[in-house]
Amino acid sequence: MTDFSDINVQALKDRAALSDVLHNYAAGVDMRDWTLFRSCFTDDLEADFTGVLPGNVCHGADKWVAAAEGLITPLTATQHIITNHVHVIDGNTAKSRAYLQAQHMLRNTDGSERHYLLGGYYEYHMVRTGEGWKIKKYSLTKTWSSGDPDVLAPEQSLRQKAG
């Protein structure tokens, strides 16, 4: 019989809550639920996607959500699969790493489709707030990609080139 007397129930709850933030993040993006997406972040969020998208590190959750909405909304569909969550909890802070596979699809005016598949990993710094765990700082490191990266640049898309 297994002895469960030394299990830290709070640590298990925290790990589940941290993973829930990552699940809500992906669901918010893919369902275009920007309120759910925003709920994942502290107000003073720092988002570093410079390894994937041109530009600077973004400071501020509202600014980041607006940028993500502008990038994702023109796409026909996306699917963000965030797996292999590893959480290291230290009181009211946590560092997490999770793998990502993100598919981005754009249907052109002629009915053809273009895809961009991105693989990599996120690194998160999260904090416990009165509303639960939130992402305070995170980055995305791309390890591979396949397809047409211009899918993420709608102003250069074939949808507009074909028009």
Backbone hydrogen bonds in HBPLUS format (Angstrom, degrees):
<---DONOR---> <-ACCEPTOR-->    atom                        ^
c    i                          cat <-CA-CA->   ^        H-A-AA   ^      H-
h    n   atom  resd res      DA  || num        DHA   H-A  angle D-A-AA Bond
n    s   type  num  typ     dist DA aas  dist angle  dist       angle   num
A0007-ILE N   A0004-PHE O   3.24 MM   3  5.55 169.8  2.25 117.5 118.5     1
A0012-LEU N   A0008-ASN O   3.23 MM   4  6.63 153.7  2.30 149.4 156.7     2
A0013-LYS N   A0009-VAL O   2.92 MM   4  6.23 157.7  1.97 153.4 159.9     3
A0014-ASP N   A0010-GLN O   2.84 MM   4  6.06 159.2  1.88 150.8 156.6     4
A0015-ARG N   A0011-ALA O   2.93 MM   4  6.13 161.0  1.97 147.2 152.2     5
A0016-ALA N   A0012-LEU O   3.03 MM   4  6.24 160.9  2.07 147.7 152.7     6
A0017-ALA N   A0013-LYS O   2.88 MM   4  6.10 157.0  1.93 149.0 156.0     7
A0018-LEU N   A0014-ASP O   2.82 MM   4  6.02 157.3  1.87 154.8 160.6     8
A0019-SER N   A0015-ARG O   3.03 MM   4  6.24 160.9  2.06 147.0 152.0     9
A0020-ASP N   A0016-ALA O   2.89 MM   4  6.13 146.2  2.00 142.6 152.7    10
A0021-VAL N   A0017-ALA O   3.14 MM   4  6.48 144.9  2.27 142.5 150.2    11
A0022-LEU N   A0018-LEU O   3.38 MM   4  6.80 153.8  2.45 144.0 149.8    12
A0023-HIS N   A0019-SER O   2.92 MM   4  6.27 153.9  1.99 151.3 159.3    13
A0024-ASN N   A0020-ASP O   2.82 MM   4  6.02 161.9  1.86 153.0 157.6    14
A0025-TYR N   A0021-VAL O   2.90 MM   4  6.08 148.5  1.99 144.4 153.5    15
A0026-ALA N   A0022-LEU O   3.15 MM   4  6.41 165.9  2.17 148.4 150.0    16
A0027-ALA N   A0023-HIS O   2.92 MM   4  6.14 166.8  1.94 152.6 157.0    17
A0028-GLY N   A0024-ASN O   2.76 MM   4  5.76 156.7  1.81 144.8 151.7    18
A0029-VAL N   A0025-TYR O   3.13 MM   4  6.42 159.8  2.17 150.4 154.5    19
A0030-ASP N   A0026-ALA O   2.96 MM   4  6.13 177.3  1.97 159.7 159.8    20
A0031-MET N   A0027-ALA O   2.85 MM   4  5.69 152.0  1.92 148.4 154.7    21
A0033-ASP N   A0028-GLY O   2.80 MM   5  4.56 139.3  1.97 136.1 144.9    22
A0032-ARG N   A0029-VAL O   3.13 MM   3  5.05 152.4  2.21 100.0 108.2    23
A0037-PHE N   A0033-ASP O   3.00 MM   4  6.31 163.7  2.03 152.6 157.8    24
A0038-ARG N   A0034-TRP O   2.94 MM   4  5.92 158.6  1.99 133.8 139.9    25
A0039-SER N   A0035-THR O   3.03 MM   4  6.21 143.3  2.17 140.9 150.5    26
A0039-SER N   A0036-LEU O   3.15 MM   3  5.12 122.8  2.50  94.1 108.5    27
A0040-CYS N   A0037-PHE O   3.16 MM   3  5.71 163.4  2.19 114.5 119.7    28
A0041-PHE N   A0038-ARG O   3.16 MM   3  5.83 175.0  2.16 125.4 126.9    29
A0135-ILE N   A0040-CYS O   2.69 MM  95  5.96 174.4  1.69 158.5 157.9    30
A0042-THR N   A0135-ILE O   3.00 MM  93  6.08 152.7  2.07 148.5 145.1    31
A0045-LEU N   A0042-THR O   3.23 MM   3  5.36 138.7  2.41 121.9 117.4    32
A0061-ALA N   A0043-ASP O   3.06 MM  18  5.13 165.2  2.08 131.4 134.7    33
A0060-GLY N   A0045-LEU O   2.75 MM  15  4.84 171.1  1.75 149.2 151.8    34
A0046-GLU N   A0136-LYS O   2.96 MM  90  6.41 138.2  2.13 134.6 147.5    35
A0138-TYR N   A0046-GLU O   2.93 MM  92  6.48 152.6  2.01 163.8 171.5    36
A0047-ALA N   A0058-CYS O   2.89 MM  11  5.13 163.6  1.92 150.8 156.0    37
A0058-CYS N   A0047-ALA O   2.88 MM  11  5.13 160.2  1.92 159.6 155.2    38
A0048-ASP N   A0138-TYR O   2.87 MM  90  6.22 164.7  1.89 156.3 161.4    39
A0140-LEU N   A0048-ASP O   3.14 MM  92  6.66 146.1  2.26 160.5 160.9    40
A0052-VAL N   A0049-PHE O   2.88 MM   3  5.47 164.2  1.90 121.9 127.1    41
A0053-LEU N   A0049-PHE O   2.81 MM   4  5.82 174.6  1.81 168.8 170.0    42
A0064-TRP N   A0060-GLY O   3.02 MM   4  6.23 156.3  2.08 148.0 155.2    43
A0065-VAL N   A0061-ALA O   2.85 MM   4  6.05 163.4  1.88 157.7 161.4    44
A0066-ALA N   A0062-ASP O   3.07 MM   4  6.21 160.5  2.11 144.2 149.5    45
A0067-ALA N   A0063-LYS O   3.00 MM   4  6.24 153.0  2.08 144.0 151.6    46
A0068-ALA N   A0064-TRP O   2.86 MM   4  6.12 163.6  1.88 154.7 158.9    47
A0069-GLU N   A0065-VAL O   2.84 MM   4  5.98 161.0  1.88 150.3 156.0    48
A0070-GLY N   A0066-ALA O   2.98 MM   4  6.14 155.2  2.04 142.9 149.4    49
A0071-LEU N   A0067-ALA O   3.03 MM   4  6.26 144.3  2.16 144.1 153.7    50
A0072-ILE N   A0068-ALA O   2.86 MM   4  5.95 167.1  1.87 158.8 161.7    51
A0073-THR N   A0069-GLU O   2.97 MM   4  5.54 161.2  2.01 141.7 147.8    52
A0075-LEU N   A0072-ILE O   2.94 MM   3  5.55 150.8  2.03 122.0 130.9    53
A0076-THR N   A0105-MET O   2.91 MM  29  5.69 131.4  2.15 140.9 154.0    54
A0077-ALA N   A0105-MET O   3.27 MM  28  5.23 159.4  2.32 137.4 137.4    55
A0105-MET N   A0077-ALA O   2.88 MM  28  5.23 163.6  1.91 165.9 161.2    56
A0079-GLN N   A0103-GLN O   2.94 MM  24  5.15 144.6  2.06 143.3 147.5    57
A0103-GLN N   A0079-GLN O   2.92 MM  24  5.15 161.0  1.95 143.7 146.1    58
A0081-ILE N   A0101-GLN O   2.87 MM  20  5.21 169.6  1.88 151.3 154.8    59
A0101-GLN N   A0081-ILE O   2.96 MM  20  5.21 142.5  2.11 142.4 153.4    60
A0083-THR N   A0099-TYR O   2.92 MM  16  5.14 147.1  2.03 131.8 141.9    61
A0099-TYR N   A0083-THR O   2.83 MM  16  5.14 142.7  1.97 144.4 148.8    62
A0086-VAL N   A0097-ARG O   2.91 MM  11  5.32 148.5  2.01 155.6 163.9    63
A0097-ARG N   A0086-VAL O   2.96 MM  11  5.32 147.2  2.07 143.9 154.2    64
A0088-VAL N   A0095-LYS O   2.81 MM   7  5.27 159.9  1.85 158.0 164.8    65
A0095-LYS N   A0088-VAL O   2.97 MM   7  5.27 157.7  2.02 145.2 149.8    66
A0090-ASP N   A0093-THR O   2.81 MM   3  5.34 179.2  1.81 157.2 157.5    67
A0093-THR N   A0090-ASP O   3.21 MM   3  5.34 156.7  2.27 115.4 122.2    68
A0128-ARG N   A0092-ASN O   2.85 MM  36  4.98 157.5  1.90 143.3 142.8    69
A0094-ALA N   A0126-MET O   2.92 MM  32  5.09 146.0  2.04 143.5 141.9    70
A0126-MET N   A0094-ALA O   2.79 MM  32  5.09 172.1  1.80 155.5 158.3    71
A0096-SER N   A0124-TYR O   2.99 MM  28  4.97 160.6  2.03 132.4 137.6    72
A0124-TYR N   A0096-SER O   2.79 MM  28  4.97 169.8  1.80 147.7 150.6    73
A0098-ALA N   A0122-TYR O   3.11 MM  24  5.34 154.8  2.18 140.0 145.1    74
A0122-TYR N   A0098-ALA O   2.80 MM  24  5.34 160.7  1.84 163.3 166.4    75
A0100-LEU N   A0120-GLY O   2.79 MM  20  5.23 157.7  1.84 142.8 139.1    76
A0120-GLY N   A0100-LEU O   3.04 MM  20  5.23 151.9  2.12 145.1 145.2    77
A0102-ALA N   A0118-LEU O   2.83 MM  16  5.14 163.2  1.85 152.0 157.8    78
A0118-LEU N   A0102-ALA O   2.90 MM  16  5.14 159.2  1.94 142.0 149.0    79
A0104-HIS N   A0116-TYR O   2.91 MM  12  5.15 143.2  2.05 138.4 150.1    80
A0116-TYR N   A0104-HIS O   2.91 MM  12  5.15 146.8  2.02 146.5 154.3    81
A0106-LEU N   A0114-ARG O   2.94 MM   8  5.32 160.1  1.98 154.5 159.6    82
A0114-ARG N   A0106-LEU O   2.91 MM   8  5.32 153.5  1.99 146.6 155.3    83
A0108-ASN N   A0112-SER O   2.76 MM   4  5.41 164.6  1.78 160.8 166.0    84
A0111-GLY N   A0108-ASN O   2.95 MM   3  5.33 162.6  1.98 117.7 121.0    85
A0148-ASP N   A0115-HIS O   2.83 MM  33  5.95 158.1  1.88 156.3 153.2    86
A0117-LEU N   A0146-SER O   2.82 MM  29  5.16 171.6  1.82 163.6 165.7    87
A0146-SER N   A0117-LEU O   2.85 MM  29  5.16 149.4  1.95 149.9 155.4    88
A0119-GLY N   A0144-TRP O   2.95 MM  25  5.20 172.4  1.95 147.4 144.8    89
A0143-THR N   A0119-GLY O   2.89 MM  24  5.83 164.3  1.91 136.4 141.7    90
A0144-TRP N   A0119-GLY O   3.25 MM  25  5.20 155.6  2.31 139.9 134.3    91
A0121-TYR N   A0141-THR O   2.97 MM  20  5.45 152.0  2.05 147.1 155.6    92
A0141-THR N   A0121-TYR O   2.91 MM  20  5.45 169.6  1.92 158.4 161.6    93
A0123-GLU N   A0139-SER O   3.03 MM  16  5.42 151.3  2.11 143.7 150.2    94
A0139-SER N   A0123-GLU O   2.98 MM  16  5.42 146.6  2.09 144.4 155.0    95
A0125-HIS N   A0137-LYS O   2.74 MM  12  5.07 148.8  1.84 162.4 160.0    96
A0136-LYS N   A0125-HIS O   2.82 MM  11  5.69 164.3  1.85 156.4 161.7    97
A0137-LYS N   A0125-HIS O   3.20 MM  12  5.07 154.8  2.26 143.1 144.6    98
A0127-VAL N   A0134-LYS O   2.92 MM   7  5.54 153.0  1.99 153.9 162.0    99
A0134-LYS N   A0127-VAL O   2.89 MM   7  5.54 148.0  2.00 148.9 159.1   100
A0129-THR N   A0132-GLY O   2.87 MM   3  4.98 154.8  1.93 118.1 126.6   101
A0132-GLY N   A0129-THR O   3.04 MM   3  4.98 165.1  2.06 108.3 110.4   102
A0151-VAL N   A0148-ASP O   3.09 MM   3  5.90 167.3  2.11 122.7 125.9   103
A0152-LEU N   A0149-PRO O   3.06 MM   3  5.91 158.9  2.11 121.1 125.1   104
A0153-ALA N   A0150-ASP O   2.87 MM   3  4.85 159.4  1.91 107.9 111.4   105
A0156-GLN N   A0153-ALA O   2.75 MM   3  5.61 165.1  1.78 133.3 138.6   106
A0157-SER N   A0154-PRO O   3.04 MM   3  4.75 167.1  2.05 105.6 108.3   107
A0160-GLN N   A0157-SER O   3.10 MM   3  5.54 129.8  2.36 104.7 115.0   108
A0161-LYS N   A0157-SER O   2.95 MM   4  6.26 155.4  2.01 141.3 149.4   109
A0162-ALA N   A0158-LEU O   2.60 MM   4  5.47 155.9  1.66 146.8 150.4   110
A0163-GLY N   A0160-GLN O   3.22 MM   3  5.11 138.8  2.40  93.7 105.1   111
